[in-house]
Amino acid sequence: MTQTHNNINTAQWQMGITTAIAILAGLLISWRITLQITRPLHSTLMLAERIAKGDLRQAQTSTRRDELGQLA
């Protein structure tokens, strides 16, 4: 009976640690994706504001091959 409880306890700890690692990995991945989307948008917004104020000397180059790159 004690061996069974030990096995269950060990399995619960392993599942808890695995779950915590998976949640942390998911958070890090989502944070990275969010930065990849918001940084170019912020940069493009700042450029649009400068152009709206009359500063037409600004240029923005982008190497992205997606919709954000087309927007820039």
The first five atom37 places (N, CA, C, CB, O) and aatype in JSON, in Angstrom:
{
  "aatype": [12, 16, 5, 16, 8, 2, 2, 9, 2, 16, 0, 5, 17, 5, 12, 7, 9, 16, 16, 0, 9, 0, 9, 10, 0, 7, 10, 10, 9, 15, 17, 1, 9, 16, 10, 5, 9, 16, 1, 14, 10, 8, 15, 16, 10, 12, 10, 0, 6, 1, 9, 0, 11, 7, 3, 10, 1, 5, 0, 5, 16, 15, 16, 1, 1, 3, 6, 10, 7, 5, 10, 0],
  "atom_mask": [
    [1, 1, 1, 1, 1],
    [1, 1, 1, 1, 1],
    [1, 1, 1, 1, 1],
    [1, 1, 1, 1, 1],
    [1, 1, 1, 1, 1],
    [1, 1, 1, 1, 1],
    [1, 1, 1, 1, 1],
    [1, 1, 1, 1, 1],
    [1, 1, 1, 1, 1],
    [1, 1, 1, 1, 1],
    [1, 1, 1, 1, 1],
    [1, 1, 1, 1, 1],
    [1, 1, 1, 1, 1],
    [1, 1, 1, 1, 1],
    [1, 1, 1, 1, 1],
    [1, 1, 1, 0, 1],
    [1, 1, 1, 1, 1],
    [1, 1, 1, 1, 1],
    [1, 1, 1, 1, 1],
    [1, 1, 1, 1, 1],
    [1, 1, 1, 1, 1],
    [1, 1, 1, 1, 1],
    [1, 1, 1, 1, 1],
    [1, 1, 1, 1, 1],
    [1, 1, 1, 1, 1],
    [1, 1, 1, 0, 1],
    [1, 1, 1, 1, 1],
    [1, 1, 1, 1, 1],
    [1, 1, 1, 1, 1],
    [1, 1, 1, 1, 1],
    [1, 1, 1, 1, 1],
    [1, 1, 1, 1, 1],
    [1, 1, 1, 1, 1],
    [1, 1, 1, 1, 1],
    [1, 1, 1, 1, 1],
    [1, 1, 1, 1, 1],
    [1, 1, 1, 1, 1],
    [1, 1, 1, 1, 1],
    [1, 1, 1, 1, 1],
    [1, 1, 1, 1, 1],
    [1, 1, 1, 1, 1],
    [1, 1, 1, 1, 1],
    [1, 1, 1, 1, 1],
    [1, 1, 1, 1, 1],
    [1, 1, 1, 1, 1],
    [1, 1, 1, 1, 1],
    [1, 1, 1, 1, 1],
    [1, 1, 1, 1, 1],
    [1, 1, 1, 1, 1],
    [1, 1, 1, 1, 1],
    [1, 1, 1, 1, 1],
    [1, 1, 1, 1, 1],
    [1, 1, 1, 1, 1],
    [1, 1, 1, 0, 1],
    [1, 1, 1, 1, 1],
    [1, 1, 1, 1, 1],
    [1, 1, 1, 1, 1],
    [1, 1, 1, 1, 1],
    [1, 1, 1, 1, 1],
    [1, 1, 1, 1, 1],
    [1, 1, 1, 1, 1],
    [1, 1, 1, 1, 1],
    [1, 1, 1, 1, 1],
    [1, 1, 1, 1, 1],
    [1, 1, 1, 1, 1],
    [1, 1, 1, 1, 1],
    [1, 1, 1, 1, 1],
    [1, 1, 1, 1, 1],
    [1, 1, 1, 0, 1],
    [1, 1, 1, 1, 1],
    [1, 1, 1, 1, 1],
    [1, 1, 1, 1, 1]
  ],
  "atom_positions": [
    [[0.82, -1.19, 0.0], [0.0, 0.0, 0.0], [0.87, 1.26, 0.0], [-0.94, -0.01, 1.21], [0.58, 2.21, -0.72]],
    [[1.92, 1.28, 0.78], [2.8, 2.43, 0.86], [3.53, 2.65, -0.47], [3.81, 2.26, 1.99], [3.71, 3.79, -0.9]],
    [[3.93, 1.57, -1.12], [4.6, 1.67, -2.42], [3.66, 2.3, -3.45], [5.08, 0.27, -2.89], [4.09, 3.11, -4.27]],
    [[2.41, 1.93, -3.41], [1.42, 2.49, -4.33], [1.26, 3.99, -4.1], [0.06, 1.78, -4.17], [1.21, 4.76, -5.06]],
    [[1.18, 4.4, -2.86], [1.07, 5.82, -2.54], [2.32, 6.59, -2.98], [0.85, 6.01, -1.03], [2.22, 7.71, -3.48]],
    [[3.47, 5.99, -2.8], [4.71, 6.63, -3.25], [4.73, 6.8, -4.76], [5.94, 5.8, -2.8], [5.14, 7.84, -5.28]],
    [[4.27, 5.76, -5.47], [4.22, 5.84, -6.93], [3.25, 6.92, -7.4], [3.82, 4.47, -7.52], [3.54, 7.67, -8.33]],
    [[2.1, 7.0, -6.73], [1.12, 8.02, -7.08], [1.68, 9.41, -6.79], [-0.2, 7.8, -6.3], [1.53, 10.33, -7.6]],
    [[2.32, 9.56, -5.65], [2.9, 10.85, -5.28], [3.98, 11.27, -6.28], [3.5, 10.78, -3.86], [4.03, 12.43, -6.68]],
    [[4.83, 10.34, -6.67], [5.88, 10.62, -7.65], [5.27, 11.03, -8.99], [6.79, 9.4, -7.84], [5.72, 11.98, -9.63]],
    [[4.24, 10.3, -9.41], [3.59, 10.61, -10.68], [2.94, 12.0, -10.64], [2.53, 9.54, -11.02], [2.99, 12.73, -11.62]],
    [[2.34, 12.35, -9.51], [1.73, 13.66, -9.38], [2.78, 14.77, -9.46], [0.95, 13.76, -8.06], [2.55, 15.8, -10.1]],
    [[3.9, 14.57, -8.81], [4.98, 15.56, -8.88], [5.49, 15.71, -10.31], [6.14, 15.17, -7.95], [5.71, 16.83, -10.78]],
    [[5.67, 14.59, -10.99], [6.15, 14.63, -12.37], [5.16, 15.35, -13.28], [6.41, 13.22, -12.89], [5.56, 16.15, -14.13]],
    [[3.88, 15.07, -13.11], [2.87, 15.75, -13.92], [2.82, 17.24, -13.6], [1.48, 15.11, -13.68], [2.65, 18.07, -14.49]],
    [[2.97, 17.58, -12.33], [2.97, 18.99, -11.95], [4.14, 19.74, -12.54], [0.0, 0.0, 0.0], [3.97, 20.85, -13.04]],
    [[5.31, 19.15, -12.47], [6.51, 19.79, -13.03], [6.39, 19.9, -14.55], [7.78, 19.0, -12.65], [6.73, 20.94, -15.12]],
    [[5.92, 18.85, -15.19], [5.74, 18.87, -16.64], [4.73, 19.94, -17.05], [5.3, 17.5, -17.15], [4.93, 20.66, -18.02]],
    [[3.65, 20.04, -16.3], [2.63, 21.05, -16.58], [3.2, 22.46, -16.41], [1.41, 20.86, -15.67], [2.95, 23.33, -17.23]],
    [[3.95, 22.67, -15.34], [4.56, 23.98, -15.1], [5.52, 24.36, -16.22], [5.29, 24.0, -13.75], [5.54, 25.51, -16.67]],
    [[6.32, 23.41, -16.68], [7.25, 23.66, -17.78], [6.49, 23.98, -19.06], [8.18, 22.45, -18.0], [6.87, 24.89, -19.79]],
    [[5.42, 23.24, -19.33], [4.63, 23.48, -20.53], [3.98, 24.86, -20.49], [3.56, 22.39, -20.69], [3.94, 25.56, -21.5]],
    [[3.46, 25.25, -19.34], [2.85, 26.57, -19.2], [3.9, 27.66, -19.4], [2.17, 26.72, -17.83], [3.64, 28.64, -20.09]],
    [[5.06, 27.5, -18.8], [6.13, 28.48, -18.95], [6.57, 28.58, -20.4], [7.33, 28.1, -18.06], [6.77, 29.69, -20.92]],
    [[6.73, 27.45, -21.07], [7.12, 27.47, -22.48], [6.05, 28.16, -23.32], [7.35, 26.03, -22.99], [6.38, 28.94, -24.22]],
    [[4.79, 27.89, -23.04], [3.7, 28.55, -23.76], [3.71, 30.05, -23.56], [0.0, 0.0, 0.0], [3.48, 30.81, -24.51]],
    [[3.96, 30.48, -22.34], [4.02, 31.92, -22.06], [5.18, 32.58, -22.79], [4.15, 32.16, -20.55], [5.03, 33.66, -23.36]],
    [[6.33, 31.93, -22.79], [7.5, 32.5, -23.48], [7.27, 32.58, -24.98], [8.74, 31.67, -23.18], [7.63, 33.57, -25.61]],
    [[6.69, 31.54, -25.54], [6.42, 31.53, -26.98], [5.4, 32.61, -27.34], [5.91, 30.15, -27.43], [5.58, 33.32, -28.33]],
    [[4.35, 32.73, -26.55], [3.33, 33.74, -26.85], [3.9, 35.15, -26.68], [2.1, 33.56, -25.94], [3.54, 36.05, -27.44]],
    [[4.78, 35.35, -25.71], [5.42, 36.66, -25.52], [6.27, 37.01, -26.74], [6.29, 36.65, -24.24], [6.23, 38.14, -27.21]],
    [[7.02, 36.04, -27.23], [7.88, 36.26, -28.39], [7.05, 36.59, -29.64], [8.75, 35.02, -28.65], [7.39, 37.5, -30.39]],
    [[5.97, 35.86, -29.85], [5.11, 36.11, -31.0], [4.48, 37.5, -30.89], [4.0, 35.04, -31.1], [4.39, 38.23, -31.89]],
    [[4.06, 37.87, -29.7], [3.48, 39.19, -29.48], [4.47, 40.29, -29.83], [3.01, 39.34, -28.03], [4.11, 41.27, -30.48]],
    [[5.71, 40.13, -29.41], [6.74, 41.13, -29.74], [6.98, 41.21, -31.24], [8.05, 40.8, -29.03], [7.19, 42.3, -31.78]],
    [[6.96, 40.07, -31.92], [7.2, 40.06, -33.36], [6.08, 40.78, -34.11], [7.33, 38.64, -33.86], [6.29, 41.25, -35.23]],
    [[4.91, 40.85, -33.52], [3.79, 41.54, -34.16], [3.75, 43.01, -33.76], [2.47, 40.86, -33.81], [3.57, 43.88, -34.61]],
    [[3.92, 43.3, -32.48], [3.72, 44.67, -32.0], [4.87, 45.61, -32.31], [3.48, 44.65, -30.53], [4.64, 46.8, -32.53]],
    [[6.09, 45.13, -32.32], [7.23, 46.03, -32.61], [7.13, 46.66, -33.99], [8.54, 45.26, -32.49], [7.26, 47.88, -34.1]],
    [[6.91, 45.89, -35.06], [6.79, 46.53, -36.37], [5.57, 47.45, -36.47], [6.72, 45.47, -37.46], [5.62, 48.48, -37.14]],
    [[4.48, 47.07, -35.82], [3.3, 47.94, -35.83], [3.59, 49.27, -35.15], [2.11, 47.24, -35.15], [3.19, 50.32, -35.64]],
    [[4.27, 49.22, -34.03], [4.62, 50.44, -33.31], [5.54, 51.32, -34.16], [5.29, 50.11, -31.95], [5.36, 52.53, -34.24]],
    [[6.51, 50.7, -34.78], [7.44, 51.44, -35.63], [6.71, 52.09, -36.8], [8.55, 50.51, -36.14], [6.97, 53.25, -37.13]],
    [[5.8, 51.36, -37.42], [5.04, 51.9, -38.54], [4.12, 53.03, -38.08], [4.22, 50.8, -39.21], [3.94, 54.02, -38.79]],
    [[3.54, 52.89, -36.9], [2.69, 53.95, -36.35], [3.49, 55.22, -36.09], [2.02, 53.47, -35.05], [3.03, 56.32, -36.4]],
    [[4.68, 55.08, -35.54], [5.53, 56.25, -35.3], [5.9, 56.93, -36.62], [6.81, 55.84, -34.53], [5.92, 58.16, -36.7]],
    [[6.2, 56.13, -37.64], [6.52, 56.69, -38.95], [5.32, 57.44, -39.52], [6.97, 55.58, -39.92], [5.47, 58.53, -40.06]],
    [[4.14, 56.86, -39.4], [2.92, 57.51, -39.91], [2.66, 58.83, -39.18], [1.7, 56.58, -39.76], [2.23, 59.8, -39.79]],
    [[2.93, 58.86, -37.89], [2.74, 60.1, -37.13], [3.72, 61.18, -37.58], [2.91, 59.84, -35.64], [3.36, 62.35, -37.69]],
    [[4.97, 60.79, -37.84], [5.96, 61.77, -38.32], [5.58, 62.3, -39.7], [7.36, 61.14, -38.36], [5.72, 63.5, -39.97]],
    [[5.1, 61.42, -40.56], [4.67, 61.86, -41.89], [3.47, 62.79, -41.77], [4.32, 60.64, -42.78], [3.38, 63.78, -42.48]],
    [[2.54, 62.46, -40.87], [1.35, 63.31, -40.67], [1.74, 64.7, -40.18], [0.39, 62.65, -39.67], [1.03, 65.67, -40.44]],
    [[2.85, 64.8, -39.47], [3.31, 66.1, -38.98], [4.11, 66.86, -40.04], [4.17, 65.92, -37.73], [4.54, 67.99, -39.81]],
    [[4.3, 66.24, -41.2], [4.96, 66.93, -42.3], [6.39, 66.51, -42.55], [0.0, 0.0, 0.0], [7.03, 67.03, -43.47]],
    [[6.92, 65.59, -41.79], [8.3, 65.13, -41.97], [8.3, 64.01, -43.01], [8.93, 64.64, -40.61], [8.09, 62.84, -42.68]],
    [[8.55, 64.39, -44.27], [8.51, 63.42, -45.36], [9.88, 62.81, -45.64], [7.98, 64.07, -46.61], [10.03, 62.05, -46.6]],
    [[10.86, 63.13, -44.83], [12.21, 62.58, -45.02], [12.34, 61.17, -44.48], [13.23, 63.48, -44.36], [13.32, 60.49, -44.76]],
    [[11.38, 60.75, -43.71], [11.47, 59.45, -43.05], [11.21, 58.32, -44.05], [10.48, 59.37, -41.88], [10.38, 58.45, -44.95]],
    [[11.91, 57.24, -43.87], [11.7, 56.04, -44.68], [11.81, 54.83, -43.76], [12.73, 55.94, -45.86], [12.55, 54.83, -42.78]],
    [[11.07, 53.83, -44.1], [11.12, 52.61, -43.3], [11.35, 51.44, -44.23], [9.8, 52.41, -42.46], [10.64, 51.26, -45.22]],
    [[12.35, 50.66, -43.91], [12.62, 49.47, -44.7], [12.23, 48.25, -43.89], [14.1, 49.4, -45.12], [12.34, 48.23, -42.67]],
    [[11.76, 47.25, -44.59], [11.35, 46.03, -43.91], [11.77, 44.84, -44.75], [9.82, 46.02, -43.67], [11.64, 44.85, -45.98]],
    [[12.27, 43.83, -44.09], [12.65, 42.59, -44.77], [11.6, 41.51, -44.58], [14.0, 42.11, -44.27], [11.77, 40.38, -45.03]],
    [[10.52, 41.86, -43.92], [9.46, 40.88, -43.68], [8.73, 40.59, -44.98], [8.47, 41.4, -42.6], [8.59, 41.46, -45.84]],
    [[8.27, 39.36, -45.11], [7.54, 38.95, -46.3], [6.09, 38.63, -45.98], [8.23, 37.75, -46.95], [5.48, 37.76, -46.6]],
    [[5.55, 39.32, -45.0], [4.16, 39.1, -44.63], [3.39, 40.41, -44.72], [4.06, 38.5, -43.2], [3.88, 41.38, -45.3]],
    [[2.19, 40.43, -44.17], [1.35, 41.62, -44.25], [1.99, 42.83, -43.57], [0.0, 41.33, -43.62], [1.83, 43.95, -44.05]],
    [[2.7, 42.61, -42.48], [3.36, 43.73, -41.8], [4.46, 44.32, -42.66], [3.93, 43.28, -40.45], [4.68, 45.54, -42.66]],
    [[5.17, 43.47, -43.39], [6.18, 43.96, -44.31], [5.58, 44.76, -45.45], [0.0, 0.0, 0.0], [6.17, 45.75, -45.89]],
    [[4.43, 44.34, -45.94], [3.74, 45.08, -47.0], [3.25, 46.42, -46.48], [2.57, 44.26, -47.55], [3.28, 47.42, -47.21]],
    [[2.81, 46.45, -45.24], [2.33, 47.7, -44.64], [3.45, 48.72, -44.54], [1.72, 47.43, -43.26], [3.24, 49.91, -44.76]],
    [[4.63, 48.25, -44.21], [5.78, 49.14, -44.06], [6.22, 49.64, -45.41], [6.94, 48.44, -43.34], [7.17, 50.41, -45.51]]
  ]
}
